[in-house]
Amino acid sequence: MSHPPVLDVRGLGKRFGPIVAASGIDLRVTPGERVGLIGTNGAGKTTFVNMVTGYIRPDAGTIRLAGRDITGRPPRAIVRSGVCRSFQVPQLFLSMTAEQNLITAIGISNGSAQAPFASPSSREIREAADTLLKRFRLQKFRHQVAIEMAGGVRKLLDIAMAITRTPTLLLLDEPTSGVAADQKFELMDIIMEALSLEVTVLFVEHDMDIVERYATRVLAFYEGTVIADGSPKDVLSDDKVRNHITGTAGGAQC
């Protein structure tokens, strides 16, 4: 018996007044895929992510997660269903250290958020935080407060916090934005190595070098629709993608 796709979107649509942000989006994402979402600003990528994560309610269509209808459910309910995300601007407790941020996130995830540092399970929480620090190579930042961290370190910490619920589907919003060009590949290496293959990943990205190297599949958005869907090589060489998004062959940035 075959399993349902991790994400099954049918006829998804959204308008903001006269602006069509999404129109007739149909797609299926299977377990373990690493899907890059590309498109110029305003193409509909972020609207799509916000509908999947419950921050925007679609006007039409359905969103199913592993066979369960999550269309229009609030963000907290969708998180509990198994969808987590990181943000373009990391959502951190800036006055807390990396370790404290992770302990708090784990406490929220397991219901001990009221007293994560002093609860009976604090030892287990600290051990879980230590595991995440190692997986994301953040050990040396354990005692550094978030406000003092470099942009790339904040990105790693934000993603580490996002997976404390062990999601089925993880959405990353521009994971390399604000990161120095000579650090972007190292950052993505760490992220992809840290994520289990059991986690299906969709990531919004403007850097075509990153998309080409780390995506197993690419969805190209233009004016609220998906104009190309396939392997990085096929999508980045597609005439519509080159005309409307990259402006040239794969390797360009938009």
N, C-alpha and C positions, 0 to 999 in steps of 0.2 A: 504494500500500500504506500503510495507516494505521499510525502508530507506537503502541506500547503506552503506557499512562498512566505518568507519572513514578512515582506511588505507587498500588498496587492492593492493598487490604486486604480480606480475605474471612474472615468468621466469627471475628473476633479475640475472644478471651476471656481473662480473668485474674481469679483469686480470691486473696485473702489471708485464709485461714481462712474464716470465715463471710461476709466482706465481698466483694461482687462489684464489682470495679474496672472490668471491661470485659466486655460480653456481646454477642456476635453483631454486632460492628461490621463493616459493609461500606461501603467508599467507594473512589472513584477520584479521583485528582487529576491534572489534565492540565498539560502544560508551560506555564510562565509564570503560573500562577494565584497569587494572593495570598489565602491562606485564613486567616481568623481562627477560632480555637478559643475558644469561650466556655462558661461554666458556673460554678456556685458551687464553693467549695472542696470537694474530695472527689468531684466529679462524674465524674472519670476522665480529664481532659485530660492531666495530667502523666503518668499511667500510660500513656496512649496514646503520648505522645511518647517515653517511656522504652522502650517496646516497639519502636517504629520505629527508635530509635537503639541498641538492643541492651543498654541498661542493665537491662532486665527481660525475662525470657523469657516469652512468652505460654504459656498452658495449652492454647489451641486456636487454630486459624486459621492463615492465611498472610499474609505481607507480601512483596510483590514491588516491586522498584525497577527501573523501565524493563524489565520482563519477567523480571528475575532474582530468584530466591527468596532473600531475606535473613533469613528467619524464624529467630530464635534465635541468629543469628551474634553474636560478641562485638563490642563497640563499635569496636575498631580496624579490624576487617574491614569493618564497615559504613561507617566513614569512608572507607576505601580504595575502597569501592564507589561513593561519591559523595554520602553523607549527612553533613552537618555541622550543628552546633548551637551556640547560645549559651545561657548560663544566666541564671537570675533574679539570682543573685549572680555577677558577672563573674569568670571564671577567669583572673587575670592574675598575672604575676610582679611583685609589689608593689614590690620594690626596684629594678626596671628602669624605664627611660624608655619612652615610647610607641614610639619608634623601635626600641629594643632588644627590646621585646616582639614587635614585628612581625618583626624580623629573625630572632628565635628561632623564631617560628611558621613562617615561610617555610622556615627551615633544617630544621625537623622535617618539613615537607611534602615537601621535595625530597630528603631523605636526608642533608643535610649538617649535621645538628643537633649533631654532636660538636664542630664548630669553625665555626659559621656566620659569625663575625666575621673569621676568618682563612683561610677556604677559598678555593681558586682562583676560585670563583664569587661571592666576597663582593661584588664590584662590582654584579653582576646582582641579588643579593639586596637590596642597599641601594637600587638603583633601583626594585625591586618594592615595597619598604617605602615609599619616597618616593611612589610612585603611590597606594598605599593611604592614606597620610596625607592626600594631596590629595583623594581620592575621599570620605573621611569627614570632611573639614574639620578635621583634627587637626594641621595643620602647626605651629600655635603651641604645641602641647603636645609637640612632638617630643622635647625634652630634659627634660620634667617626669617625675618618677618616679610610678608608678601610684598609690602610697599617698597622694599629695598631690592627686590628681585629684578633681573633683566627680563625683557619681554618673552623670550623663548622659555625661560624657566617658569614664568607665570602660565604660559600655554600648557606646558607639561603638567603642572600642578592642577590646573583646571580640568584637564582630561582625566587625570588620575582620580579626581573627586567625582567626575561624571560616571565612572565605571564602578563605584563602590556598591551599586545595586546589582552588579553583574547583569547588565542589560542584554537583551536579544538583539536590539538594533541601536547603534550609536551614530549620532549625527554630529559632525564636526563643521563648525562655521569658520572657514578660512584659517586653518590651523597654522599657516606660515605667515600670515599678515603681520607686519610689524617686526619681523625677524630678519636679521641681516642676511644678505644673499649668500655669504660664505657659511652660514649656519643652518640654512633651511633643510638641506639633505640630511644632516646629522639629526636634526629635530624629528624629521619624518621617519628616519630609521628607528629612532627610539620609540616613537609612537606605534609604528606598525609591529615592531618586535614585542612591545609590551601588551598589545591586544591579542587575546586568544582568537583562534580561528572560529570559535563558537560565536563570536560577536561579529555581526554583519555591520559594515561601516559605509555610510554615505558621507562624503566630504565636499563642501563647497570650496572651490579653489580658482583663483585667477591666474596662477602661475602654471603655464602649460608644461614646463619641465617637470614639475611635481606631479601633475596629472599623468603625464606619459610614463613616469617611472613607478608610481605607486598604485594607480588605479588598474583594476582588472577589467573594468567596464566604465564607459563614459556616457553621461546623459547631457546633451547640449540643449540649453534653453534659449528661446528667442521669442519675444513678445508673448510670453505666457504659455508657450507650447514647447514640446520636445521635438526639435527638428532633426536630431540624430541620436541613435542609441546603438552602441556596439563597443568593440575593442578600442583602446586608445588610438591605435594605428589607423583604423578605419574611420573613426569619428574625426580625428584631427586632420585627415586628408580629404574629408567630405567638402564638396564645393560650397554648400550652404553654410557650413561652419566656418570655412575660410573667408567667405564673403561677409558674414554677419557677426562673427565673434573674434576669431584670431587675426583676421586680415592677411594671413599668410599661412605657410605650412606649420606643422607642429614644432613647438619650441618657442613660439612667440608668447608674449604676455598680453593680457587684456584686462 
